[in-house]
Amino acid sequence: MNKYEIMFIVKSTSGAQAIKETASSLKKVITDMKGKITNERDMGRKDLAYPIKKEISGFYFVFNCNTTAEVVAEFNRKAKLNENVLRHLIIKLDEE
């Protein structure tokens, strides 16, 4: 298993329940496929540097996890399909 940091931004115009459901559904993608989330941060609402899909702010979430490349590929696919996710970024961390 490799270490990854996954960050995604959820639309702020979605309701509070939709924001929580989006974050939990993306977390479920990792945990259902035997990935382990070591750290989870809800960074709250932040203004975007530039408008994305006519949104000027979003809710930021960061997951640090130990998982396989297959799980990351599935997360990437699900994040692209989810209309509430404005952007996402997956970084493979170096082994120390």
Secondary structure, 3 states (H helix, E strand, C coil): CEEEEEEEEEECCCCHHHHHHHHHHHHHHHHHCCCEEEEEEEEEEEEEEEEECCEEEEEEEEEEEEECHHHHHHHHHHHHHCCCEEEEEEEECCCC
